[in-house]
Amino acid sequence: MHRPCSSGGPQECWMCFELPSWNIVLNPLGLNLSETEPGKLTLATFKPHHLESILDPESPYASCSLFFMTWLPRKHRCIHFLVVDRDVPSVTPPIQELLTETKFGAGTRCHLRHITWATPCENWQALGFFQTADSLDKLDVSFAADVSAVPAQVSHLLQQSAGCLNALKLCIPLKRHFASLYTTPEPCPPLSELDATAACTECVPTVVAKLLSSGLSALHKLTLFFPKNWCSHNDFIQAVRSHKQLREVHLVSEWSEAFAVACEALRGHASVRRLALAAPFAEREMPLPAASVAPLLYENVALVELKLRNFVVTRRDSEVIFWALEQNRTLRYLDILGIPVDFAVAEGMVSALRKNDSLKRLRLERIEGSAQERVAFASLLGSIGCTSRVEMLDWHCDDLVAVSTPLLAATSAVPKDVLIEINCIRAPGVSVLLGALAGPGGAPVRQLGLQLYRQWMDETRDAICSVLDSNASIQALEIIEDTCDEEFPGVYRSLLDMSDVLCRSSRLAQLSVLNAEQLDDAYAKWLGPILERNESIVEVALCQKSVKYFPEDTFETLAEAFLRNRFVVDVRIECVYQDSKQYGISRAMTRNRTLLNDAARFVLGTNESPRCARACELLATKHSLLKLLRRVTGKREAEARGVIRAALGRIGERFLVFAGVVKNSVSCGPAHVTQVDALNGDCWRAIGRYLKLSDVVGGP
């Protein structure tokens, strides 16, 4: 889990860092960083002896996680982000030593913005070091089972952050804990977001009703677990109905009556735009509360997005829902996920789209049915013109075999993201795969996922390479691999074959490698030539799920490959970090990002220096420049491409200026005054075309 640095002198353990622009994440403690905000966190270092009792693989406390991030420069460092998860009383002294380090800002004015605290009560005293925190934005608290009341440190942080706290997430298992948080006088500032999903107690609806009807007028997002409770819920219903600032509601429950209560509260609500109802477990097969959802669709004129997850949908349920959809003209997005629907239900759903032009997207998990039913469903999509409004998340090769002909007849029905499981493709499926995805007329798939196994057929490998080489739409490739070891020559040889295809690809912009074991040297050997020769890939992601150290030689090889590449601007590495070789990657990203920014400045006209002109000419066809311009200007893809073409036109018009031949501009002197000797007619015509001039004399 941890190995001391090999460099001499005072040792420091680089725990985790994220470069603001390039999203590099090195995660030695296995933390879930999916909720961090790129661009706001930088660098943190800790002396290894402070973490010895925590990071020692032989220690019984190795499962505990400590994570700090700070701002630079060093003289202005202060803690912004704090996570203490699954801690134990025995490691309290190391925590206190870390928190009292003056270079982390503890004891002075504290700039904590986000706290995640899930420890026994013995360790909550460490929060006392941040008594001066007055700018807390997010608080995620997990209360221990042996705590009878909210600790004073938590209440103090809430009071100090009045006016700043926007998000509060509560993981509170017992009733007295959840209620006690709101019994102290003015314990909490106005919130914009409340997450009480883990508070599985009977009093949750009552406390939420109290919050909604009190001073929390800023609450716009509510997420909660609704427990089984046979008490009256009139207070909850009235509080939700009267709260006009609420925009988004997410409700999870194992009790079917809870969904009826939520739908009753939201009927006619004028502000809630997004509603998500979910059963916690798909295997329990909870029936869809269609009788409650249908009246909501009749009367709610503000709802634009409805998500239903882990419900069993019968034919009768679908008829009730989509009869209501025929009357609804405000809903834009409907998702029915978690459990596949059968053909009869899917047929009824799509038929309802004929009478509802306002529903832009119907998203399904997948369809269960025979091959003939899948063909009929695909034909139905094409016949009623709803192909672009229906998405299926789980789309396998069996579906491609069954529906390839009708799908290719109406290619907009093919989903943009396709996951192909290599071991599922049989011999007949290979030819269908080639027919559906390969060649200039292949299905317009933007993202292709490949799940590789240790043994797969050469025909399948050749088909995948043909698809990657000939499909003009594929821009992102995701590879999920169990192992990449030379002991398994089939997989390794296949990866090397794909390497040749990827090296010459001029369309692929994103490359992701997700490995269940460990990113080893074989991946570096495979990725190195791609980074060296490919000029279209601008985003790379490498993910290692195991908790093993990252091999030093592998990281050094990758760093050298990134330094030879000038076009990759976004790198995400999720793995255990071991050495200081990340500087090789960071230098490459700094250089490439500077080049991209120069190109964007030239396109936007804010800097027309020769340096920026050369950058624009180099990156004009790259996905990274197009993506950056769309984000900065808000233009559509076609408009952004037009702006880039106009910038290239400026380069052509003033080429000699940007090339450094002339200083300001090119001008032609009067006739019989300026003369260039020894040039024949072909040279003069070439000069005229090159300079885009119409008054160049045709020869001496």
C-alpha positions as CSV (number, residue, x, y, z in Angstrom):
1,M,0.0,0.0,0.0
2,H,2.9,2.4,0.7
3,R,6.6,2.3,0.1
4,P,9.0,5.1,1.2
5,C,10.4,7.3,-1.5
6,S,13.8,6.3,-2.8
7,S,15.2,9.8,-3.0
8,G,17.8,11.0,-0.5
9,G,17.4,13.7,2.1
10,P,14.3,14.6,4.0
11,Q,11.6,12.3,2.7
12,E,8.1,13.4,1.8
13,C,5.2,11.2,0.7
14,W,3.3,12.7,-2.2
15,M,-0.2,11.8,-1.2
16,C,-2.4,13.1,-4.0
17,F,-2.5,15.9,-6.4
18,E,-4.6,17.3,-9.2
19,L,-3.4,19.8,-11.7
20,P,-6.1,22.4,-12.3
21,S,-6.2,22.1,-16.0
22,W,-5.1,18.6,-16.8
23,N,-6.9,16.5,-14.2
24,I,-4.1,14.2,-13.2
25,V,-5.0,12.2,-10.1
26,L,-2.6,9.9,-8.2
27,N,-4.5,8.2,-5.5
28,P,-2.4,6.1,-3.0
29,L,-5.1,5.5,-0.5
30,G,-7.9,4.2,-2.8
31,L,-10.2,7.1,-2.2
32,N,-13.2,7.8,-4.4
33,L,-12.3,11.1,-6.1
34,S,-15.3,11.2,-8.5
35,E,-16.9,14.0,-6.5
36,T,-13.9,16.3,-6.4
37,E,-13.9,19.4,-8.5
38,P,-11.1,19.6,-11.0
39,G,-9.4,23.0,-11.1
40,K,-9.8,23.8,-7.4
41,L,-7.3,21.5,-5.8
42,T,-3.5,21.4,-6.0
43,L,-0.8,19.8,-4.0
44,A,-0.3,18.4,-0.5
45,T,2.7,16.7,1.1
46,F,3.1,14.9,4.4
47,K,6.1,13.6,6.3
48,P,6.0,9.7,6.3
49,H,6.6,9.3,10.0
50,H,3.3,11.1,10.7
51,L,1.4,8.5,8.7
52,E,3.5,5.5,9.6
53,S,0.8,3.8,11.8
54,I,-1.8,4.4,9.1
55,L,-0.1,3.5,5.9
56,D,1.9,0.5,7.1
57,P,0.4,-2.5,5.1
58,E,0.9,-4.7,8.1
59,S,-1.0,-2.4,10.4
60,P,-4.6,-3.3,11.4
61,Y,-5.5,0.3,10.8
62,A,-4.4,0.4,7.2
63,S,-8.0,0.8,6.0
64,C,-8.2,4.3,7.4
65,S,-7.9,7.2,5.0
66,L,-6.5,10.6,5.4
67,F,-6.5,13.1,2.6
68,F,-5.6,16.8,2.5
69,M,-5.3,19.2,-0.4
70,T,-3.9,22.7,-0.3
71,W,-3.4,25.7,-2.4
72,L,-0.1,27.0,-3.6
73,P,2.2,29.0,-3.2
74,R,3.6,27.4,0.0
75,K,3.6,30.6,2.0
76,H,-0.1,30.9,1.5
77,R,-1.0,27.3,2.0
78,C,-4.3,26.5,3.8
79,I,-6.5,23.5,4.0
80,H,-9.5,23.6,1.6
81,F,-10.5,19.9,1.5
82,L,-10.5,17.4,4.3
83,V,-11.5,13.7,4.3
84,V,-11.2,11.5,7.4
85,D,-12.9,8.2,6.7
86,R,-13.1,4.9,8.6
87,D,-10.6,6.1,11.2
88,V,-10.0,4.5,14.6
89,P,-9.2,5.9,18.0
90,S,-5.6,4.6,17.9
91,V,-4.6,7.0,15.1
92,T,-5.9,10.2,16.8
93,P,-2.4,11.5,17.7
94,P,-1.1,11.3,14.1
95,I,-4.3,13.2,13.0
96,Q,-3.6,15.8,15.6
97,E,0.0,16.2,14.5
98,L,-1.1,16.7,11.0
99,L,-3.7,19.2,11.8
100,T,-1.4,21.3,14.0
101,E,1.2,21.6,11.2
102,T,1.5,25.4,10.8
103,K,2.1,25.1,7.0
104,F,-1.4,23.6,6.6
105,G,-3.0,26.7,8.1
106,A,-4.4,25.1,11.3
107,G,-4.5,27.4,14.3
108,T,-4.7,30.5,12.0
109,R,-7.5,31.6,9.8
110,C,-8.8,28.4,8.3
111,H,-10.1,28.2,4.8
112,L,-11.8,24.8,4.9
113,R,-14.4,24.5,2.1
114,H,-15.3,20.8,2.2
115,I,-15.3,18.4,5.1
116,T,-16.1,14.7,4.9
117,W,-16.0,13.2,8.5
118,A,-16.8,9.6,9.2
119,T,-15.1,8.5,12.4
120,P,-15.9,7.4,15.9
121,C,-16.7,10.2,18.4
122,E,-13.2,9.9,20.0
123,N,-11.7,11.6,16.9
124,W,-14.2,14.4,16.5
125,Q,-12.2,16.5,18.9
126,A,-9.7,17.0,16.0
127,L,-12.3,19.3,14.3
128,G,-11.6,21.7,17.2
129,F,-8.4,22.7,15.4
130,F,-10.5,24.4,12.7
131,Q,-12.5,26.7,15.0
132,T,-11.8,29.6,12.8
133,A,-13.4,28.0,9.7
134,D,-15.9,30.5,8.4
135,S,-16.1,29.7,4.7
136,L,-17.4,26.1,4.8
137,D,-19.2,25.2,1.6
138,K,-19.9,21.5,1.9
139,L,-20.2,19.2,5.0
140,D,-20.6,15.5,4.9
141,V,-21.1,14.0,8.3
142,S,-21.4,10.3,9.3
143,F,-22.5,10.0,12.9
144,A,-21.4,7.0,14.9
145,A,-23.9,4.7,16.6
146,D,-22.6,5.5,20.1
147,V,-23.2,9.2,19.9
148,S,-26.1,10.6,21.8
149,A,-26.0,14.1,20.4
150,V,-24.4,16.2,17.7
151,P,-20.8,17.1,18.8
152,A,-20.1,20.7,19.7
153,Q,-17.4,20.8,17.0
154,V,-19.9,20.0,14.2
155,S,-22.5,22.6,15.5
156,H,-19.7,25.2,15.7
157,L,-18.7,24.6,12.1
158,L,-22.3,25.0,11.1
159,Q,-22.8,28.2,13.0
160,Q,-19.5,29.7,11.7
161,S,-20.4,29.0,8.1
162,A,-23.7,30.8,8.1
163,G,-24.3,32.3,4.7
164,C,-21.7,30.1,3.0
165,L,-22.8,26.5,3.5
166,N,-24.5,25.2,0.4
167,A,-24.5,21.4,0.7
168,L,-25.1,19.3,3.8
169,K,-25.0,15.5,3.6
170,L,-26.0,13.5,6.6
171,C,-25.3,9.8,7.3
172,I,-27.1,9.4,10.6
173,P,-28.3,5.9,11.6
174,L,-30.3,6.7,14.8
175,K,-33.4,8.8,15.3
176,R,-32.0,10.9,18.2
177,H,-28.9,11.9,16.2
178,F,-30.9,13.2,13.2
179,A,-33.4,15.1,15.3
180,S,-30.7,16.5,17.7
181,L,-28.9,18.3,14.8
182,Y,-31.9,20.7,14.5
183,T,-32.8,21.1,18.2
184,T,-30.0,23.6,19.0
185,P,-30.9,27.2,18.4
186,E,-30.1,28.2,14.9
187,P,-27.8,25.3,14.3
188,C,-27.6,25.6,10.5
189,P,-27.5,28.3,7.9
190,P,-29.8,28.4,4.9
191,L,-28.9,25.4,2.6
192,S,-29.2,25.0,-1.1
193,E,-28.8,21.2,-0.9
194,L,-29.6,18.5,1.6
195,D,-28.7,14.8,1.3
196,A,-30.2,12.6,4.0
197,T,-30.1,9.4,2.0
198,A,-28.3,7.4,4.8
199,A,-30.5,8.6,7.6
200,C,-32.7,5.5,7.7
201,T,-34.9,6.6,10.6
202,E,-38.6,7.1,11.1
203,C,-38.3,10.8,11.8
204,V,-36.7,11.7,8.4
205,P,-40.0,12.9,6.8
206,T,-40.9,14.9,9.9
207,V,-37.5,16.6,10.2
208,V,-37.4,17.4,6.5
209,A,-40.9,18.9,6.7
210,K,-39.7,21.0,9.6
211,L,-36.7,22.2,7.6
212,L,-38.7,23.0,4.5
213,S,-41.3,25.0,6.5
214,S,-38.7,26.9,8.5
215,G,-36.0,29.3,7.3
216,L,-34.4,27.1,4.7
217,S,-35.9,29.0,1.9
218,A,-32.8,28.5,-0.3
219,L,-33.1,24.7,-0.5
220,H,-33.3,23.7,-4.2
221,K,-32.1,20.0,-4.1
222,L,-33.5,17.4,-1.7
223,T,-32.2,13.8,-1.5
224,L,-33.5,11.5,1.1
225,F,-34.3,7.9,2.1
226,F,-38.0,7.6,3.0
227,P,-38.3,4.9,5.6
228,K,-41.3,2.7,6.3
229,N,-43.6,4.8,8.5
230,W,-47.3,4.4,9.0
231,C,-47.7,7.8,10.6
232,S,-49.5,10.7,8.9
233,H,-47.4,12.5,6.3
234,N,-49.6,15.5,5.9
235,D,-46.9,17.8,7.3
236,F,-44.4,16.5,4.8
237,I,-46.8,16.9,1.9
238,Q,-47.8,20.4,2.8
239,A,-44.2,21.5,3.4
240,V,-43.1,20.2,0.0
241,R,-46.0,21.8,-1.8
242,S,-45.4,25.2,-0.2
243,H,-41.7,25.3,-0.7
244,K,-41.4,27.3,-4.0
245,Q,-37.6,27.2,-4.3
246,L,-37.3,23.4,-4.6
247,R,-36.0,22.4,-8.0
248,E,-34.8,18.8,-7.7
249,V,-36.0,15.8,-5.6
250,H,-34.3,12.4,-5.3
251,L,-36.2,9.8,-3.3
252,V,-35.1,6.3,-2.4
253,S,-37.3,3.9,-0.5
254,E,-38.0,0.2,0.2
255,W,-41.6,1.1,0.9
256,S,-44.0,1.5,-2.0
257,E,-46.2,3.9,-0.1
258,A,-43.4,6.4,0.1
259,F,-43.5,7.0,-3.6
260,A,-47.3,7.7,-3.4
261,V,-46.6,10.3,-0.7
262,A,-43.9,11.9,-2.7
263,C,-46.0,12.1,-5.9
264,E,-48.9,13.5,-3.9
265,A,-46.7,16.2,-2.5
266,L,-45.4,17.2,-6.0
267,R,-48.8,17.2,-7.8
268,G,-49.2,20.6,-9.2
269,H,-45.9,21.8,-7.9
270,A,-44.8,24.8,-9.8
271,S,-41.0,24.7,-9.4
272,V,-39.7,21.1,-9.2
273,R,-38.1,20.3,-12.6
274,R,-36.3,17.0,-11.9
275,L,-37.7,14.0,-10.0
276,A,-35.9,10.7,-9.4
277,L,-37.7,7.8,-7.7
278,A,-35.6,4.6,-7.0
279,A,-35.9,1.3,-5.2
280,P,-32.6,0.5,-3.6
281,F,-32.3,-3.1,-4.9
282,A,-33.3,-4.3,-8.4
283,E,-33.4,-7.9,-7.2
284,R,-36.3,-7.2,-4.9
285,E,-38.5,-6.5,-8.0
286,M,-40.6,-3.7,-6.6
287,P,-43.5,-2.8,-8.9
288,L,-43.6,0.5,-10.6
289,P,-45.9,3.0,-8.7
290,A,-47.7,3.8,-12.0
291,A,-50.9,4.8,-10.2
292,S,-49.0,7.5,-8.3
293,V,-46.8,8.7,-11.2
294,A,-49.6,9.1,-13.7
295,P,-51.5,11.9,-11.8
296,L,-48.2,13.7,-11.3
297,L,-47.7,13.7,-15.1
298,Y,-51.2,15.1,-15.6
299,E,-51.0,18.0,-13.1
300,N,-47.3,19.0,-12.8
301,V,-46.5,21.6,-15.4
302,A,-42.9,22.3,-14.4
303,L,-41.5,18.7,-14.4
304,V,-39.1,18.2,-17.3
305,E,-37.1,15.2,-16.2
306,L,-38.3,11.9,-14.6
307,K,-36.1,9.0,-13.6
308,L,-37.5,5.7,-12.5
309,R,-34.9,3.1,-11.3
310,N,-35.1,-0.5,-10.2
311,F,-38.8,-0.9,-10.8
312,V,-40.5,-3.8,-12.5
313,V,-42.7,-2.4,-15.4
314,T,-45.6,-4.5,-16.5
315,R,-47.7,-4.0,-19.6
316,R,-50.5,-2.5,-17.5
317,D,-48.1,-0.1,-15.8
318,S,-46.7,1.1,-19.2
319,E,-50.2,1.7,-20.5
320,V,-51.1,3.9,-17.5
321,I,-47.8,5.9,-17.7
322,F,-47.9,6.5,-21.4
323,W,-51.6,7.3,-21.5
324,A,-50.6,10.0,-19.1
325,L,-47.7,11.0,-21.4
326,E,-50.2,11.6,-24.2
327,Q,-51.7,14.4,-22.2
328,N,-48.3,15.8,-20.9
329,R,-46.6,18.5,-22.9
330,T,-43.8,19.6,-20.5
331,L,-41.8,16.4,-19.8
332,R,-38.6,16.3,-21.9
333,Y,-36.7,13.3,-20.5
334,L,-37.9,10.0,-19.2
335,D,-35.5,7.3,-17.9
336,I,-36.6,3.8,-16.9
337,L,-33.4,2.1,-15.7
338,G,-32.1,-0.7,-13.6
339,I,-34.3,-3.5,-14.8
340,P,-34.8,-4.5,-18.5
341,V,-38.2,-4.2,-20.0
342,D,-39.9,-6.8,-22.2
343,F,-40.8,-6.3,-25.8
344,A,-44.5,-5.6,-25.1
345,V,-43.7,-2.8,-22.7
346,A,-41.1,-1.2,-25.0
347,E,-43.5,-1.4,-27.9
348,G,-46.1,0.5,-25.8
349,M,-43.6,3.1,-24.8
350,V,-42.5,3.8,-28.3
351,S,-46.0,3.9,-29.6
352,A,-46.8,6.7,-27.1
353,L,-44.0,8.8,-28.7
354,R,-46.2,9.1,-31.8
355,K,-48.6,11.3,-29.8
356,N,-46.1,13.2,-27.7
357,D,-43.7,15.4,-29.7
358,S,-42.4,17.2,-26.6
359,L,-40.6,14.1,-25.1
360,K,-37.1,14.4,-26.5
361,R,-35.6,11.3,-25.0
362,L,-36.8,7.9,-23.7
363,R,-33.9,6.0,-22.1
364,L,-34.3,2.3,-21.4
365,E,-31.9,-0.2,-19.7
366,R,-32.4,-2.8,-22.4
367,I,-35.1,-4.9,-24.0
368,E,-35.8,-8.6,-23.2
369,G,-37.2,-10.6,-26.0
370,S,-36.6,-13.0,-28.8
371,A,-34.6,-12.1,-31.9
372,Q,-37.8,-11.7,-33.9
373,E,-39.1,-9.3,-31.3
374,R,-35.9,-7.2,-31.3
375,V,-36.1,-7.0,-35.1
376,A,-39.7,-5.9,-34.8
377,F,-38.8,-3.3,-32.3
378,A,-36.1,-1.8,-34.4
379,S,-38.4,-1.8,-37.4
380,L,-41.0,0.0,-35.3
381,L,-38.5,2.7,-34.4
382,G,-37.7,3.3,-38.0
383,S,-41.3,3.3,-39.2
384,I,-42.6,5.9,-36.8
385,G,-39.5,8.2,-37.0
386,C,-38.6,7.9,-33.3
387,T,-35.1,6.5,-33.7
388,S,-33.3,9.6,-32.4
389,R,-35.5,9.8,-29.3
390,V,-34.9,6.4,-27.9
391,E,-31.7,5.3,-26.1
392,M,-30.7,1.9,-24.7
393,L,-27.8,1.9,-22.2
394,D,-27.1,-1.9,-22.3
395,W,-26.5,-2.7,-26.0
396,H,-24.8,-6.0,-26.7
397,C,-23.7,-7.9,-29.8
398,D,-26.7,-10.2,-29.6
399,D,-28.8,-7.1,-30.3
400,L,-26.5,-6.1,-33.2
401,V,-27.0,-9.5,-34.7
402,A,-30.8,-9.3,-34.4
403,V,-31.4,-5.7,-35.5
404,S,-28.4,-4.8,-37.7
405,T,-30.5,-4.6,-40.9
406,P,-33.3,-2.3,-39.6
407,L,-30.8,-0.2,-37.6
408,L,-28.6,0.4,-40.6
409,A,-31.7,1.4,-42.5
410,A,-32.3,4.1,-39.8
411,T,-28.8,4.7,-38.4
412,S,-29.9,7.3,-35.9
413,A,-31.3,4.4,-33.8
414,V,-27.9,3.1,-33.1
415,P,-26.8,4.4,-29.7
416,K,-23.8,6.7,-29.5
417,D,-22.1,4.6,-26.8
418,V,-21.6,0.9,-27.6
419,L,-20.0,-1.7,-25.2
420,I,-18.9,-4.8,-27.0
421,E,-18.1,-7.8,-24.9
422,I,-15.5,-9.7,-26.8
423,N,-16.3,-13.1,-25.4
424,C,-19.9,-12.8,-26.4
425,I,-19.3,-12.6,-30.1
426,R,-19.6,-15.9,-31.9
427,A,-18.6,-16.6,-35.5
428,P,-21.8,-15.3,-37.1
429,G,-21.6,-12.2,-35.0
430,V,-18.2,-11.2,-36.4
431,S,-19.6,-10.7,-39.9
432,V,-22.6,-8.8,-38.5
433,L,-20.3,-6.6,-36.4
434,L,-18.3,-5.7,-39.5
435,G,-21.4,-5.0,-41.5
436,A,-22.9,-2.8,-38.8
437,L,-19.8,-0.8,-37.7
438,A,-17.0,-1.1,-40.3
439,G,-16.5,0.9,-43.4
440,P,-17.5,4.5,-44.3
441,G,-21.2,3.5,-44.1
442,G,-20.8,2.0,-40.6
443,A,-23.1,3.0,-37.8
444,P,-22.3,6.5,-36.3
445,V,-21.0,5.3,-33.0
446,R,-19.1,8.0,-31.1
447,Q,-17.7,5.8,-28.3
448,L,-16.6,2.2,-28.5
449,G,-15.9,0.0,-25.4
450,L,-14.0,-3.2,-25.6
451,Q,-13.9,-5.7,-22.7
452,L,-11.0,-7.9,-23.4
453,Y,-10.5,-11.4,-22.0
454,R,-7.5,-13.7,-22.0
455,Q,-8.7,-15.7,-25.0
456,W,-10.4,-14.4,-28.0
457,M,-10.5,-15.4,-31.7
458,D,-8.2,-13.9,-34.3
459,E,-11.3,-13.2,-36.5
460,T,-12.8,-11.1,-33.7
461,R,-9.5,-9.2,-33.3
462,D,-9.3,-8.5,-37.0
463,A,-12.9,-7.3,-37.0
464,I,-12.3,-4.9,-34.2
465,C,-9.2,-3.5,-35.9
466,S,-11.1,-3.1,-39.1
467,V,-13.9,-1.2,-37.3
468,L,-11.3,1.1,-35.6
469,D,-9.5,1.6,-38.9
470,S,-12.5,2.3,-41.1
471,N,-15.4,3.8,-39.0
472,A,-15.3,7.6,-39.5
473,S,-17.4,8.3,-36.4
474,I,-15.5,6.6,-33.5
475,Q,-13.9,9.4,-31.4
476,A,-13.5,7.6,-28.1
477,L,-12.1,4.1,-27.3
478,E,-12.4,2.5,-23.8
479,I,-10.5,-0.7,-23.1
480,I,-11.4,-2.8,-20.1
481,E,-8.7,-5.5,-19.5
482,D,-8.3,-8.2,-16.9
483,T,-4.6,-8.6,-17.6
484,C,-2.0,-7.4,-20.0
485,D,0.9,-9.8,-19.5
486,E,3.1,-11.5,-22.0
487,E,2.2,-14.8,-20.4
488,F,-1.1,-14.4,-22.2
489,P,0.1,-13.9,-25.8
490,G,-3.4,-13.8,-27.3
491,V,-4.5,-10.7,-25.5
492,Y,-1.1,-9.0,-25.7
493,R,-0.8,-9.7,-29.5
494,S,-4.2,-8.3,-30.0
495,L,-3.3,-5.1,-28.1
496,L,-0.2,-4.8,-30.2
497,D,-2.3,-5.2,-33.4
498,M,-4.7,-2.5,-32.1
499,S,-1.7,-0.3,-31.4
500,D,-0.8,-0.3,-35.1
501,V,-4.3,0.8,-35.9
502,L,-4.4,3.5,-33.2
503,C,-1.0,4.9,-34.3
504,R,-2.3,5.8,-37.7
505,S,-5.8,6.9,-36.6
506,S,-6.6,10.5,-37.5
507,R,-10.0,10.6,-35.8
508,L,-9.7,9.1,-32.3
509,A,-9.6,11.8,-29.7
510,Q,-10.0,9.9,-26.4
511,L,-8.3,6.7,-25.2
512,S,-9.1,5.1,-21.9
513,V,-7.5,2.0,-20.3
514,L,-9.4,0.5,-17.3
515,N,-7.5,-2.4,-15.7
516,A,-8.9,-4.6,-13.0
517,E,-5.4,-5.7,-11.8
518,Q,-2.4,-3.4,-12.3
519,L,-1.0,-1.1,-14.9
520,D,2.3,-2.8,-15.6
521,D,5.1,-2.3,-18.0
522,A,3.2,-4.1,-20.8
523,Y,0.8,-1.2,-21.0
524,A,3.6,1.3,-21.2
525,K,5.1,-0.7,-24.1
526,W,1.7,-0.7,-25.8
527,L,0.8,2.9,-25.1
528,G,4.3,4.4,-25.9
529,P,4.2,4.1,-29.7
530,I,0.7,5.4,-29.8
531,L,1.6,8.6,-27.9
532,E,4.7,9.0,-30.1
533,R,3.0,8.6,-33.5
534,N,-0.6,9.5,-33.1
535,E,-1.5,13.2,-33.5
536,S,-5.3,13.1,-32.9
537,I,-5.5,11.7,-29.4
538,V,-5.9,14.6,-26.9
539,E,-7.3,12.8,-23.8
540,V,-5.8,9.8,-22.1
541,A,-7.2,8.0,-19.0
542,L,-5.4,5.1,-17.1
543,C,-7.1,3.5,-14.2
544,Q,-5.7,0.8,-11.9
545,K,-8.2,-0.6,-9.4
546,S,-5.9,-2.7,-7.2
547,V,-4.2,-1.2,-4.2
548,K,-0.6,-1.9,-5.3
549,Y,2.2,0.5,-6.0
550,F,2.7,1.9,-9.5
551,P,5.9,0.4,-10.9
552,E,8.6,3.0,-11.2
553,D,9.9,1.9,-14.5
554,T,6.4,1.9,-16.0
555,F,5.8,5.5,-14.9
556,E,9.2,6.6,-16.2
557,T,8.4,5.0,-19.6
558,L,5.0,6.7,-19.7
559,A,6.5,10.1,-18.8
560,E,9.0,9.8,-21.6
561,A,6.2,9.0,-24.0
562,F,4.1,11.9,-23.0
563,L,7.1,14.2,-23.3
564,R,7.4,13.2,-27.0
565,N,3.7,13.9,-27.6
566,R,2.6,17.5,-28.3
567,F,-1.1,17.0,-28.6
568,V,-2.4,15.3,-25.4
569,V,-3.8,18.0,-23.1
570,D,-5.9,15.9,-20.6
571,V,-4.4,13.0,-18.6
572,R,-6.2,11.2,-15.8
573,I,-4.2,8.6,-13.9
574,E,-6.0,6.8,-11.1
575,C,-3.5,4.5,-9.4
576,V,-1.1,4.1,-6.5
577,Y,1.7,6.6,-6.8
578,Q,5.2,5.7,-5.9
579,D,7.8,8.0,-7.3
580,S,8.4,11.6,-8.3
581,K,8.3,10.8,-12.0
582,Q,4.9,12.6,-12.3
583,Y,6.9,15.7,-13.2
584,G,7.6,14.3,-16.6
585,I,3.9,14.1,-17.3
586,S,3.2,17.5,-15.8
587,R,5.9,19.1,-17.9
588,A,4.4,17.6,-21.0
589,M,0.9,18.7,-20.1
590,T,2.1,22.2,-19.3
591,R,3.8,22.5,-22.7
592,N,0.9,21.0,-24.6
593,R,-1.7,23.1,-22.7
594,T,0.3,26.3,-23.4
595,L,0.3,25.4,-27.1
596,L,-3.5,24.8,-27.1
597,N,-4.1,28.1,-25.3
598,D,-1.9,29.9,-27.9
599,A,-3.9,28.4,-30.7
600,A,-7.2,29.4,-29.1
601,R,-6.0,33.0,-28.5
602,F,-5.2,33.3,-32.2
603,V,-8.5,31.9,-33.3
604,L,-10.4,34.3,-31.0
605,G,-8.2,37.2,-32.3
606,T,-6.8,38.2,-28.9
607,N,-3.2,37.4,-29.8
608,E,-2.0,37.2,-33.5
609,S,1.7,36.8,-32.8
610,P,3.7,34.4,-35.0
611,R,3.9,31.9,-32.1
612,C,0.1,31.7,-31.7
613,A,-0.3,31.5,-35.5
614,R,2.0,28.5,-35.6
615,A,0.1,26.9,-32.7
616,C,-3.2,27.4,-34.6
617,E,-1.8,25.9,-37.8
618,L,-0.6,22.9,-35.8
619,L,-3.8,22.2,-33.9
620,A,-6.5,23.4,-36.4
621,T,-7.7,19.8,-37.0
622,K,-7.4,18.6,-33.4
623,H,-10.4,17.8,-31.2
624,S,-8.8,19.6,-28.3
625,L,-9.0,23.0,-30.0
626,L,-12.6,22.5,-31.1
627,K,-13.6,21.4,-27.6
628,L,-11.9,24.4,-26.0
629,L,-13.5,26.9,-28.4
630,R,-17.0,25.4,-27.8
631,R,-16.5,25.7,-24.1
632,V,-15.2,29.2,-24.2
633,T,-17.5,30.7,-26.8
634,G,-20.6,28.6,-26.3
635,K,-20.8,28.0,-30.1
636,R,-22.1,24.9,-31.8
637,E,-19.7,22.5,-33.4
638,A,-20.3,23.7,-36.9
639,E,-19.9,27.3,-35.8
640,A,-16.6,26.6,-34.0
641,R,-15.2,24.8,-37.0
642,G,-16.1,27.9,-39.1
643,V,-14.2,30.1,-36.7
644,I,-11.1,27.9,-37.0
645,R,-11.3,27.9,-40.8
646,A,-11.5,31.7,-40.7
647,A,-8.4,31.8,-38.6
648,L,-6.5,29.5,-41.1
649,G,-7.6,32.0,-43.8
650,R,-5.9,34.8,-41.9
651,I,-2.8,32.7,-41.7
652,G,-2.9,32.2,-45.5
653,E,-3.4,35.9,-46.1
654,R,-0.5,37.0,-43.9
655,F,1.7,34.0,-44.2
656,L,4.9,35.9,-44.9
657,V,4.3,38.0,-41.8
658,F,3.8,35.0,-39.6
659,A,6.7,33.3,-41.2
660,G,9.0,36.2,-40.3
661,V,9.8,37.2,-43.9
662,V,8.3,40.7,-43.6
663,K,7.5,42.7,-40.6
664,N,4.0,44.1,-41.0
665,S,2.4,43.4,-44.4
666,V,3.1,42.5,-48.1
667,S,2.4,45.2,-50.7
668,C,3.1,45.5,-54.4
669,G,4.9,48.5,-55.7
670,P,3.8,50.6,-58.7
671,A,4.4,49.2,-62.2
672,H,7.8,49.7,-63.7
673,V,9.2,50.7,-60.3
674,T,9.7,47.4,-58.4
675,Q,11.2,44.6,-60.4
676,V,12.3,41.1,-59.6
677,D,14.6,39.6,-62.3
678,A,15.3,36.0,-63.3
679,L,11.8,34.6,-62.6
680,N,10.0,32.7,-65.3
681,G,6.2,32.7,-65.8
682,D,5.6,29.6,-63.7
683,C,7.4,31.2,-60.7
684,W,5.3,34.4,-61.1
685,R,2.1,32.4,-61.1
686,A,3.2,30.4,-58.1
687,I,4.0,33.7,-56.2
688,G,0.6,35.0,-57.1
689,R,-1.2,31.9,-55.9
690,Y,0.9,31.7,-52.7
691,L,0.5,35.4,-51.8
692,K,-3.2,35.4,-53.0
693,L,-2.5,38.5,-55.1
694,S,-4.2,39.4,-58.3
695,D,-1.9,42.1,-59.6
696,V,1.4,40.1,-59.9
697,V,2.9,40.5,-63.4
698,G,3.2,37.3,-65.3
699,G,7.0,37.6,-65.8
700,P,9.8,40.0,-66.5
